[in-house]
């Protein structure tokens, strides 16, 4: 599955602007069937997990 956003900044922006939602909720909204797959792809694209990214910002 491809990321729904063409750029890293667009994807990071979605995570940043949806802080009231869990990572699992965001993954589901983006069409991922498995949370672990979403986390793995996010880390491959950004270098950090979604939770690590949130903690940095």
N, CA, C and O atoms as a Maestro MAE file, in Angstrom:
{
 s_m_m2io_version
 :::
 2.0.0
}

f_m_ct {
 s_m_title
 :::
 protein
 m_atom[228] {
  # First column is atom index #
  i_m_mmod_type
  r_m_x_coord
  r_m_y_coord
  r_m_z_coord
  i_m_residue_number
  s_m_chain_name
  s_m_pdb_residue_name
  s_m_pdb_atom_name
  i_m_atomic_number
  :::
  1 25 0.843 -1.190 0.000 1 A "UNK " " N  " 7
  2 3 0.000 0.000 0.000 1 A "UNK " " CA " 6
  3 2 0.879 1.241 0.000 1 A "UNK " " C  " 6
  4 15 1.850 1.317 0.752 1 A "UNK " " O  " 8
  5 25 0.550 2.186 -0.818 2 A "UNK " " N  " 7
  6 3 1.276 3.449 -0.874 2 A "UNK " " CA " 6
  7 2 0.733 4.415 0.169 2 A "UNK " " C  " 6
  8 15 -0.433 4.336 0.555 2 A "UNK " " O  " 8
  9 25 1.572 5.312 0.613 3 A "UNK " " N  " 7
  10 3 1.131 6.342 1.540 3 A "UNK " " CA " 6
  11 2 0.125 7.223 0.827 3 A "UNK " " C  " 6
  12 15 0.275 7.488 -0.366 3 A "UNK " " O  " 8
  13 25 -0.888 7.678 1.529 4 A "UNK " " N  " 7
  14 3 -1.911 8.498 0.890 4 A "UNK " " CA " 6
  15 2 -1.446 9.910 0.575 4 A "UNK " " C  " 6
  16 15 -2.157 10.674 -0.078 4 A "UNK " " O  " 8
  17 25 -0.268 10.252 1.033 5 A "UNK " " N  " 7
  18 3 0.267 11.579 0.775 5 A "UNK " " CA " 6
  19 2 1.538 11.434 -0.044 5 A "UNK " " C  " 6
  20 15 2.338 10.528 0.191 5 A "UNK " " O  " 8
  21 25 1.719 12.321 -0.997 6 A "UNK " " N  " 7
  22 3 2.877 12.237 -1.869 6 A "UNK " " CA " 6
  23 2 4.174 12.655 -1.216 6 A "UNK " " C  " 6
  24 15 5.248 12.237 -1.648 6 A "UNK " " O  " 8
  25 25 4.093 13.470 -0.187 7 A "UNK " " N  " 7
  26 3 5.314 13.969 0.425 7 A "UNK " " CA " 6
  27 2 5.338 13.666 1.908 7 A "UNK " " C  " 6
  28 15 4.297 13.484 2.539 7 A "UNK " " O  " 8
  29 25 6.528 13.615 2.448 8 A "UNK " " N  " 7
  30 3 6.676 13.387 3.887 8 A "UNK " " CA " 6
  31 2 6.038 14.508 4.681 8 A "UNK " " C  " 6
  32 15 5.399 14.260 5.703 8 A "UNK " " O  " 8
  33 25 6.202 15.735 4.223 9 A "UNK " " N  " 7
  34 3 5.671 16.877 4.970 9 A "UNK " " CA " 6
  35 2 4.153 16.829 5.048 9 A "UNK " " C  " 6
  36 15 3.585 17.198 6.076 9 A "UNK " " O  " 8
  37 25 3.481 16.384 3.989 10 A "UNK " " N  " 7
  38 3 2.026 16.267 4.010 10 A "UNK " " CA " 6
  39 2 1.569 15.221 5.012 10 A "UNK " " C  " 6
  40 15 0.582 15.417 5.721 10 A "UNK " " O  " 8
  41 25 2.289 14.117 5.065 11 A "UNK " " N  " 7
  42 3 1.943 13.044 5.982 11 A "UNK " " CA " 6
  43 2 2.196 13.465 7.422 11 A "UNK " " C  " 6
  44 15 1.369 13.219 8.300 11 A "UNK " " O  " 8
  45 25 3.326 14.093 7.663 12 A "UNK " " N  " 7
  46 3 3.648 14.580 9.010 12 A "UNK " " CA " 6
  47 2 2.632 15.613 9.457 12 A "UNK " " C  " 6
  48 15 2.251 15.652 10.627 12 A "UNK " " O  " 8
  49 25 2.200 16.437 8.542 13 A "UNK " " N  " 7
  50 3 1.214 17.463 8.860 13 A "UNK " " CA " 6
  51 2 -0.088 16.825 9.322 13 A "UNK " " C  " 6
  52 15 -0.719 17.313 10.260 13 A "UNK " " O  " 8
  53 25 -0.494 15.744 8.675 14 A "UNK " " N  " 7
  54 3 -1.728 15.061 9.060 14 A "UNK " " CA " 6
  55 2 -1.619 14.528 10.491 14 A "UNK " " C  " 6
  56 15 -2.559 14.662 11.275 14 A "UNK " " O  " 8
  57 25 -0.492 13.934 10.827 15 A "UNK " " N  " 7
  58 3 -0.277 13.412 12.185 15 A "UNK " " CA " 6
  59 2 -0.287 14.560 13.194 15 A "UNK " " C  " 6
  60 15 -0.897 14.455 14.258 15 A "UNK " " O  " 8
  61 25 0.386 15.645 12.856 16 A "UNK " " N  " 7
  62 3 0.493 16.790 13.758 16 A "UNK " " CA " 6
  63 2 -0.856 17.450 14.009 16 A "UNK " " C  " 6
  64 15 -1.144 17.851 15.137 16 A "UNK " " O  " 8
  65 25 -1.678 17.569 12.989 17 A "UNK " " N  " 7
  66 3 -2.955 18.264 13.130 17 A "UNK " " CA " 6
  67 2 -4.072 17.396 13.694 17 A "UNK " " C  " 6
  68 15 -5.178 17.888 13.919 17 A "UNK " " O  " 8
  69 25 -3.807 16.135 13.922 18 A "UNK " " N  " 7
  70 3 -4.813 15.232 14.479 18 A "UNK " " CA " 6
  71 2 -4.357 14.666 15.818 18 A "UNK " " C  " 6
  72 15 -4.439 13.460 16.054 18 A "UNK " " O  " 8
  73 25 -3.875 15.545 16.690 19 A "UNK " " N  " 7
  74 3 -3.344 15.106 17.983 19 A "UNK " " CA " 6
  75 2 -4.423 14.562 18.909 19 A "UNK " " C  " 6
  76 15 -4.115 13.845 19.861 19 A "UNK " " O  " 8
  77 25 -5.678 14.892 18.643 20 A "UNK " " N  " 7
  78 3 -6.760 14.390 19.482 20 A "UNK " " CA " 6
  79 2 -7.130 12.950 19.147 20 A "UNK " " C  " 6
  80 15 -7.910 12.325 19.866 20 A "UNK " " O  " 8
  81 25 -6.576 12.423 18.063 21 A "UNK " " N  " 7
  82 3 -6.862 11.052 17.634 21 A "UNK " " CA " 6
  83 2 -5.673 10.152 17.942 21 A "UNK " " C  " 6
  84 15 -4.523 10.591 17.946 21 A "UNK " " O  " 8
  85 25 -5.975 8.896 18.197 22 A "UNK " " N  " 7
  86 3 -4.902 7.931 18.413 22 A "UNK " " CA " 6
  87 2 -4.245 7.590 17.070 22 A "UNK " " C  " 6
  88 15 -4.814 7.823 16.003 22 A "UNK " " O  " 8
  89 25 -3.057 7.043 17.150 23 A "UNK " " N  " 7
  90 3 -2.359 6.616 15.939 23 A "UNK " " CA " 6
  91 2 -3.184 5.539 15.234 23 A "UNK " " C  " 6
  92 15 -3.241 5.507 14.005 23 A "UNK " " O  " 8
  93 25 -3.814 4.669 15.997 24 A "UNK " " N  " 7
  94 3 -4.661 3.620 15.407 24 A "UNK " " CA " 6
  95 2 -5.838 4.234 14.649 24 A "UNK " " C  " 6
  96 15 -6.173 3.771 13.558 24 A "UNK " " O  " 8
  97 25 -6.463 5.255 15.202 25 A "UNK " " N  " 7
  98 3 -7.572 5.919 14.522 25 A "UNK " " CA " 6
  99 2 -7.110 6.554 13.217 25 A "UNK " " C  " 6
  100 15 -7.790 6.447 12.196 25 A "UNK " " O  " 8
  101 25 -5.969 7.207 13.248 26 A "UNK " " N  " 7
  102 3 -5.427 7.846 12.049 26 A "UNK " " CA " 6
  103 2 -5.126 6.796 10.985 26 A "UNK " " C  " 6
  104 15 -5.458 6.979 9.814 26 A "UNK " " O  " 8
  105 25 -4.502 5.705 11.391 27 A "UNK " " N  " 7
  106 3 -4.180 4.636 10.445 27 A "UNK " " CA " 6
  107 2 -5.451 4.115 9.785 27 A "UNK " " C  " 6
  108 15 -5.484 3.908 8.572 27 A "UNK " " O  " 8
  109 25 -6.487 3.906 10.574 28 A "UNK " " N  " 7
  110 3 -7.750 3.403 10.040 28 A "UNK " " CA " 6
  111 2 -8.357 4.405 9.055 28 A "UNK " " C  " 6
  112 15 -8.827 4.018 7.985 28 A "UNK " " O  " 8
  113 25 -8.347 5.682 9.412 29 A "UNK " " N  " 7
  114 3 -8.891 6.726 8.532 29 A "UNK " " CA " 6
  115 2 -8.150 6.801 7.207 29 A "UNK " " C  " 6
  116 15 -8.736 7.135 6.177 29 A "UNK " " O  " 8
  117 25 -6.868 6.491 7.236 30 A "UNK " " N  " 7
  118 3 -6.053 6.541 6.027 30 A "UNK " " CA " 6
  119 2 -6.165 5.262 5.210 30 A "UNK " " C  " 6
  120 15 -5.567 5.151 4.139 30 A "UNK " " O  " 8
  121 25 -6.924 4.301 5.711 31 A "UNK " " N  " 7
  122 3 -7.173 3.096 4.943 31 A "UNK " " CA " 6
  123 2 -6.263 1.921 5.238 31 A "UNK " " C  " 6
  124 15 -6.260 0.939 4.496 31 A "UNK " " O  " 8
  125 25 -5.497 2.004 6.302 32 A "UNK " " N  " 7
  126 3 -4.623 0.885 6.655 32 A "UNK " " CA " 6
  127 2 -5.411 -0.155 7.421 32 A "UNK " " C  " 6
  128 15 -6.143 0.174 8.354 32 A "UNK " " O  " 8
  129 25 -5.265 -1.400 7.034 33 A "UNK " " N  " 7
  130 3 -5.965 -2.490 7.697 33 A "UNK " " CA " 6
  131 2 -5.245 -2.907 8.982 33 A "UNK " " C  " 6
  132 15 -5.880 -3.325 9.950 33 A "UNK " " O  " 8
  133 25 -3.942 -2.793 8.980 34 A "UNK " " N  " 7
  134 3 -3.131 -3.216 10.120 34 A "UNK " " CA " 6
  135 2 -2.297 -2.047 10.642 34 A "UNK " " C  " 6
  136 15 -1.566 -1.409 9.885 34 A "UNK " " O  " 8
  137 25 -2.413 -1.778 11.922 35 A "UNK " " N  " 7
  138 3 -1.685 -0.670 12.553 35 A "UNK " " CA " 6
  139 2 -0.186 -0.834 12.375 35 A "UNK " " C  " 6
  140 15 0.513 0.136 12.079 35 A "UNK " " O  " 8
  141 25 0.314 -2.043 12.551 36 A "UNK " " N  " 7
  142 3 1.753 -2.269 12.465 36 A "UNK " " CA " 6
  143 2 2.295 -1.919 11.084 36 A "UNK " " C  " 6
  144 15 3.421 -1.436 10.968 36 A "UNK " " O  " 8
  145 25 1.519 -2.153 10.050 37 A "UNK " " N  " 7
  146 3 1.943 -1.804 8.690 37 A "UNK " " CA " 6
  147 2 2.055 -0.284 8.547 37 A "UNK " " C  " 6
  148 15 3.008 0.220 7.951 37 A "UNK " " O  " 8
  149 25 1.084 0.435 9.091 38 A "UNK " " N  " 7
  150 3 1.117 1.890 9.065 38 A "UNK " " CA " 6
  151 2 2.365 2.415 9.783 38 A "UNK " " C  " 6
  152 15 3.063 3.288 9.267 38 A "UNK " " O  " 8
  153 25 2.636 1.884 10.961 39 A "UNK " " N  " 7
  154 3 3.793 2.332 11.739 39 A "UNK " " CA " 6
  155 2 5.089 2.041 10.983 39 A "UNK " " C  " 6
  156 15 5.982 2.887 10.935 39 A "UNK " " O  " 8
  157 25 5.193 0.859 10.399 40 A "UNK " " N  " 7
  158 3 6.393 0.481 9.652 40 A "UNK " " CA " 6
  159 2 6.616 1.415 8.461 40 A "UNK " " C  " 6
  160 15 7.731 1.886 8.240 40 A "UNK " " O  " 8
  161 25 5.556 1.681 7.695 41 A "UNK " " N  " 7
  162 3 5.683 2.573 6.536 41 A "UNK " " CA " 6
  163 2 6.024 3.999 6.966 41 A "UNK " " C  " 6
  164 15 6.849 4.659 6.336 41 A "UNK " " O  " 8
  165 25 5.397 4.465 8.026 42 A "UNK " " N  " 7
  166 3 5.680 5.810 8.520 42 A "UNK " " CA " 6
  167 2 7.154 5.935 8.889 42 A "UNK " " C  " 6
  168 15 7.813 6.914 8.539 42 A "UNK " " O  " 8
  169 25 7.663 4.928 9.603 43 A "UNK " " N  " 7
  170 3 9.071 4.967 10.013 43 A "UNK " " CA " 6
  171 2 10.012 4.890 8.814 43 A "UNK " " C  " 6
  172 15 11.049 5.552 8.795 43 A "UNK " " O  " 8
  173 25 9.655 4.088 7.818 44 A "UNK " " N  " 7
  174 3 10.481 4.010 6.610 44 A "UNK " " CA " 6
  175 2 10.537 5.354 5.904 44 A "UNK " " C  " 6
  176 15 11.588 5.744 5.397 44 A "UNK " " O  " 8
  177 25 9.423 6.061 5.864 45 A "UNK " " N  " 7
  178 3 9.344 7.338 5.149 45 A "UNK " " CA " 6
  179 2 9.925 8.502 5.932 45 A "UNK " " C  " 6
  180 15 10.462 9.440 5.343 45 A "UNK " " O  " 8
  181 25 9.820 8.452 7.273 46 A "UNK " " N  " 7
  182 3 10.207 9.622 8.069 46 A "UNK " " CA " 6
  183 2 11.414 9.400 8.967 46 A "UNK " " C  " 6
  184 15 12.055 10.362 9.389 46 A "UNK " " O  " 8
  185 25 11.732 8.141 9.266 47 A "UNK " " N  " 7
  186 3 12.860 7.843 10.138 47 A "UNK " " CA " 6
  187 2 12.480 7.671 11.598 47 A "UNK " " C  " 6
  188 15 13.318 7.289 12.415 47 A "UNK " " O  " 8
  189 25 11.234 7.946 11.937 48 A "UNK " " N  " 7
  190 3 10.751 7.781 13.312 48 A "UNK " " CA " 6
  191 2 9.340 7.192 13.279 48 A "UNK " " C  " 6
  192 15 8.664 7.247 12.252 48 A "UNK " " O  " 8
  193 25 8.901 6.632 14.401 49 A "UNK " " N  " 7
  194 3 7.536 6.124 14.475 49 A "UNK " " CA " 6
  195 2 6.576 7.299 14.645 49 A "UNK " " C  " 6
  196 15 7.007 8.396 14.999 49 A "UNK " " O  " 8
  197 25 5.286 7.091 14.399 50 A "UNK " " N  " 7
  198 3 4.326 8.179 14.595 50 A "UNK " " CA " 6
  199 2 4.344 8.749 16.023 50 A "UNK " " C  " 6
  200 15 4.268 9.964 16.207 50 A "UNK " " O  " 8
  201 25 4.444 7.877 17.024 51 A "UNK " " N  " 7
  202 3 4.500 8.368 18.409 51 A "UNK " " CA " 6
  203 2 5.775 9.155 18.677 51 A "UNK " " C  " 6
  204 15 5.730 10.184 19.351 51 A "UNK " " O  " 8
  205 25 6.900 8.695 18.169 52 A "UNK " " N  " 7
  206 3 8.144 9.439 18.328 52 A "UNK " " CA " 6
  207 2 8.028 10.796 17.665 52 A "UNK " " C  " 6
  208 15 8.494 11.800 18.205 52 A "UNK " " O  " 8
  209 25 7.402 10.829 16.490 53 A "UNK " " N  " 7
  210 3 7.218 12.095 15.789 53 A "UNK " " CA " 6
  211 2 6.374 13.060 16.609 53 A "UNK " " C  " 6
  212 15 6.707 14.239 16.722 53 A "UNK " " O  " 8
  213 25 5.298 12.569 17.174 54 A "UNK " " N  " 7
  214 3 4.440 13.426 18.014 54 A "UNK " " CA " 6
  215 2 5.207 13.963 19.213 54 A "UNK " " C  " 6
  216 15 5.064 15.134 19.568 54 A "UNK " " O  " 8
  217 25 6.016 13.122 19.838 55 A "UNK " " N  " 7
  218 3 6.775 13.559 21.010 55 A "UNK " " CA " 6
  219 2 7.838 14.598 20.670 55 A "UNK " " C  " 6
  220 15 8.215 15.404 21.520 55 A "UNK " " O  " 8
  221 25 8.312 14.580 19.452 56 A "UNK " " N  " 7
  222 3 9.315 15.563 19.026 56 A "UNK " " CA " 6
  223 2 8.691 16.926 18.725 56 A "UNK " " C  " 6
  224 15 9.386 17.942 18.728 56 A "UNK " " O  " 8
  225 25 7.398 16.948 18.467 57 A "UNK " " N  " 7
  226 3 6.738 18.189 18.074 57 A "UNK " " CA " 6
  227 2 5.855 18.726 19.138 57 A "UNK " " C  " 6
  228 15 5.230 19.770 18.953 57 A "UNK " " O  " 8
  :::
 }
 m_bond[227] {
  # First column is bond index #
  i_m_from
  i_m_to
  i_m_order
  :::
  1 1 2 1
  2 2 3 1
  3 3 4 2
  4 3 5 1
  5 5 6 1
  6 6 7 1
  7 7 8 2
  8 7 9 1
  9 9 10 1
  10 10 11 1
  11 11 12 2
  12 11 13 1
  13 13 14 1
  14 14 15 1
  15 15 16 2
  16 15 17 1
  17 17 18 1
  18 18 19 1
  19 19 20 2
  20 19 21 1
  21 21 22 1
  22 22 23 1
  23 23 24 2
  24 23 25 1
  25 25 26 1
  26 26 27 1
  27 27 28 2
  28 27 29 1
  29 29 30 1
  30 30 31 1
  31 31 32 2
  32 31 33 1
  33 33 34 1
  34 34 35 1
  35 35 36 2
  36 35 37 1
  37 37 38 1
  38 38 39 1
  39 39 40 2
  40 39 41 1
  41 41 42 1
  42 42 43 1
  43 43 44 2
  44 43 45 1
  45 45 46 1
  46 46 47 1
  47 47 48 2
  48 47 49 1
  49 49 50 1
  50 50 51 1
  51 51 52 2
  52 51 53 1
  53 53 54 1
  54 54 55 1
  55 55 56 2
  56 55 57 1
  57 57 58 1
  58 58 59 1
  59 59 60 2
  60 59 61 1
  61 61 62 1
  62 62 63 1
  63 63 64 2
  64 63 65 1
  65 65 66 1
  66 66 67 1
  67 67 68 2
  68 67 69 1
  69 69 70 1
  70 70 71 1
  71 71 72 2
  72 71 73 1
  73 73 74 1
  74 74 75 1
  75 75 76 2
  76 75 77 1
  77 77 78 1
  78 78 79 1
  79 79 80 2
  80 79 81 1
  81 81 82 1
  82 82 83 1
  83 83 84 2
  84 83 85 1
  85 85 86 1
  86 86 87 1
  87 87 88 2
  88 87 89 1
  89 89 90 1
  90 90 91 1
  91 91 92 2
  92 91 93 1
  93 93 94 1
  94 94 95 1
  95 95 96 2
  96 95 97 1
  97 97 98 1
  98 98 99 1
  99 99 100 2
  100 99 101 1
  101 101 102 1
  102 102 103 1
  103 103 104 2
  104 103 105 1
  105 105 106 1
  106 106 107 1
  107 107 108 2
  108 107 109 1
  109 109 110 1
  110 110 111 1
  111 111 112 2
  112 111 113 1
  113 113 114 1
  114 114 115 1
  115 115 116 2
  116 115 117 1
  117 117 118 1
  118 118 119 1
  119 119 120 2
  120 119 121 1
  121 121 122 1
  122 122 123 1
  123 123 124 2
  124 123 125 1
  125 125 126 1
  126 126 127 1
  127 127 128 2
  128 127 129 1
  129 129 130 1
  130 130 131 1
  131 131 132 2
  132 131 133 1
  133 133 134 1
  134 134 135 1
  135 135 136 2
  136 135 137 1
  137 137 138 1
  138 138 139 1
  139 139 140 2
  140 139 141 1
  141 141 142 1
  142 142 143 1
  143 143 144 2
  144 143 145 1
  145 145 146 1
  146 146 147 1
  147 147 148 2
  148 147 149 1
  149 149 150 1
  150 150 151 1
  151 151 152 2
  152 151 153 1
  153 153 154 1
  154 154 155 1
  155 155 156 2
  156 155 157 1
  157 157 158 1
  158 158 159 1
  159 159 160 2
  160 159 161 1
  161 161 162 1
  162 162 163 1
  163 163 164 2
  164 163 165 1
  165 165 166 1
  166 166 167 1
  167 167 168 2
  168 167 169 1
  169 169 170 1
  170 170 171 1
  171 171 172 2
  172 171 173 1
  173 173 174 1
  174 174 175 1
  175 175 176 2
  176 175 177 1
  177 177 178 1
  178 178 179 1
  179 179 180 2
  180 179 181 1
  181 181 182 1
  182 182 183 1
  183 183 184 2
  184 183 185 1
  185 185 186 1
  186 186 187 1
  187 187 188 2
  188 187 189 1
  189 189 190 1
  190 190 191 1
  191 191 192 2
  192 191 193 1
  193 193 194 1
  194 194 195 1
  195 195 196 2
  196 195 197 1
  197 197 198 1
  198 198 199 1
  199 199 200 2
  200 199 201 1
  201 201 202 1
  202 202 203 1
  203 203 204 2
  204 203 205 1
  205 205 206 1
  206 206 207 1
  207 207 208 2
  208 207 209 1
  209 209 210 1
  210 210 211 1
  211 211 212 2
  212 211 213 1
  213 213 214 1
  214 214 215 1
  215 215 216 2
  216 215 217 1
  217 217 218 1
  218 218 219 1
  219 219 220 2
  220 219 221 1
  221 221 222 1
  222 222 223 1
  223 223 224 2
  224 223 225 1
  225 225 226 1
  226 226 227 1
  227 227 228 2
  :::
 }
}
